Each structure stands twice: as structure tokens, then as C-alpha cells.
Amino acid sequence: MNTQTPEPTVSLLLVDDSLANLQVLAGMLKQLRYQVRLAPSGELALRSARHSPPDLILLDINMPDMNGYEVCTQLKADETLKAIPVIFLSALTETLDKVKAFKVGGVDYITKPFQLEEVTTRVKTHLALRDRERRLQASYARLQQLEELRDDLVHMVVHDLRSPLYAMRISGSLLNDLLGTAMTDNKDIQEILEALTGATSRMEDLVNQVLDISRLDSGEMPLCKNYGDLVVIACSAMKSVAPLADKRSLILEHQDPCPVFCDQGIISRVIVNLLSNAIKFTPPDGIMSLEISHRARDVRFAVTDTGPGIPPEFQNKIFEKYNQGEIRRSGVGTGLGLAFCKLAVETHGGRMGVISAPGKGSTFWFTLPGIAPPRRRRACD
């Protein structure tokens, strides 16, 4: 049976104006079953690389017309060639020459005269690194595709839930009207309808939240920005969550005014989310403090609770869309609300984070760009 030697799959481009050097290098590398192409000048090297990009280039520095630095600069300026690793070859041993080689994009430097072991080791090392980089890029591209598919699936399922949820809410309302006084006389019926209405409302909120996260993430969420005072926005949000606070105390400290240019409805939802979470994790008779301050370049909002705190390993994950299962199992989960908050704040050009330690409570904060409100002109201006 005839056995055929597999064709080499790794392509190397050797660039040197010395034919003797090219022959020596080619002889070394062909023994390793590499495809070897030769180019006696920088111009021919660029033509060859553009016609068929190699996996690695060994490039002489001192060449007439176009030296190796110039060739490498042009390679790195070409979108299709810039990722190809370039190993410089030179008899120059000055540190400045080597530094310049790395500055223009070289990955390594081999000093003439060549040593077989050194050349083959460096070539193998950089080919392996290049292969690993390609695999990582392919994996990243695949992960992006999977994330897009997941987002599309979630969006489709959640969008399709809106109609049956709307029907449930309307049915509950009609049932409430039909029963009339019978419902007030029967506490069981009343409790069942209240539970149905509450559950439906929470599911609708969740569905809308997922859709809003998707729109914010893709940049498709329309923002209706106007001038406002973050203190006023926060006070309104505090009133809406006041019934949830029960015996918990909320202390507000603020500078007045704290002007911002934002979608006030969305920022109000962010604050309501943060206050609701603070209430949820603050024990009865606990204290929550809210601070709003106008700094040099931004306005900062922070709410601090006296809850159990968040372990360091979860402090970044709580803002992510798809880590909620792991976080909920840890006992510190807050649902999708924080993912919405972070995306909403970042869409406004702000930042969001948390300062926390187990047993010491948590401070959730965000900043928005501080903007002076427009000056109102008087009639006589």
C-alpha cells in the first residue's frame, strides 16, 4: 500500500535581499515540512503577502529601496495582513534597533548569523501563539453568535408572553366586575383575585423589563431627554416606594439643585429599582440612607442599606443579564432589575457600581453627566 506524505499546511514568507541567506533559511525550515516562499525585496514581499497571506514572515531589516521597518509598517497598516506575526532578521545588535523592530509591530528578533535551533524554536513558538490566537478569535465569534441567538430567543418568547398576560389581566378585571358584591362578601374569592392580579402585574413588569433590557443593549431604546433635577426625580421615586418601606427609615441627604439632562421616566425607574432592592434587603426597623451630590463633572446618586451585603465574587455578576440563576442560589439575587439599571445609566453616559461587604450592607451608586440647566431669558433680554 502506498503512503503519501501529507502536504505542508503552514506557509512562511522569507524576505532578504541576500540569496545566500534565503537559501540557508529555506533549507532549515523546509526540513520542518513548512511551505516556504522567498522574496528578495520588500516590494516583492508585500505583493506576495497580499496575494496569499502567509502564516508567519521572517523579515530582514537592511534591504535596499525598502527596509524591513518600512515593510512591517505597511503590513501592519493593511487590515488583512496586520495579524501576521513578523520576526525580524538582522546583523544589527544595538538595543535601539531591536526596540524599533518591536515598535513597528515585530513579535521577535533573530540576530545573524542564524542558529538552526534558535530559528526553528522561535518560528514554532510564534506559529503556536498565532494558532492559539486564531482559535480564541473563532471561539469569541462563536460565543457572540450564541449570545445573539439566545437574545433573539429570549426576546421572541418574552414578546409572545405579552398577549396572554394582557388577556389574563383583562379577564381578572372582568371577573371582578361580574362578581360585584359577591366578592366583598367572600374573602376567599377576594384573596384569589388579588393574588391573580398581583401575579399578572409582576409578570407583565418582568416581561417589559426583559424587553427594555434587550432594547437598551442593542441601542434601540428611544430616550426622551430633557432638563431635570435629580433630587426632584428621586423624591418622586421615594414616594412611590414608601408603602413598601413599612417601619424602615430612609434618610435623604442632598445638595440642591442637582441638574441633569436625561430621560426622567427611565432614571426614575432606575431609582425605584435601587430603592426597592434596598428595602427588600434591609431588615425591619433598619435604616437606609440616600445621598445625592453635584460634583465637578457629574451628579452622583447613592443608596445604602443595612442588609446582609454582597460577597466580592458576586459584585460584578449582579449587573449581568444571564448570571441570575447562580446569584439567586447564593441568596443575594435581585433579579433583572440591576441589569436594566446599569444599561439605562450607561446609555445616558453615566456609570454604575456597588460597594459592599458581607455583613456590612451595600451601597449602590450611579453617576450621570452633570449639565447646567439652560438660562431662561427674560422678556427684556
Salt bridges, closest charged atoms under 4 A:
ASP16 OD2 - LYS112 NZ 2.96
GLU43 OE2 - ARG47 NH2 2.87
ASP55 OD1 - ARG134 NH1 2.98
ASP60 OD1 - LYS112 NZ 3.03
ASP78 OD2 - ARG50 NE 3.79
GLU79 OE2 - LYS82 NZ 3.14
ASP108 OD1 - ARG122 NH1 2.64
ASP108 OD2 - HIS126 NE2 2.85
GLU118 OE2 - ARG122 NE 3.03
ASP131 OD2 - ARG135 NE 2.88
GLU133 OE1 - ARG130 NH1 3.74
ASP151 OD1 - LYS321 NZ 3.57
GLU204 OE1 - ARG169 NE 3.05
ASP212 OD1 - ARG215 NH2 3.01
ASP212 OD2 - ARG269 NH2 2.80
ASP217 OD2 - LYS321 NZ 2.63
ASP298 OD1 - ARG295 NE 2.83
GLU326 OE2 - LYS317 NZ 3.12
GLU346 OE2 - LYS342 NZ 2.40
ASP381 OD2 - ARG375 NH1 3.63
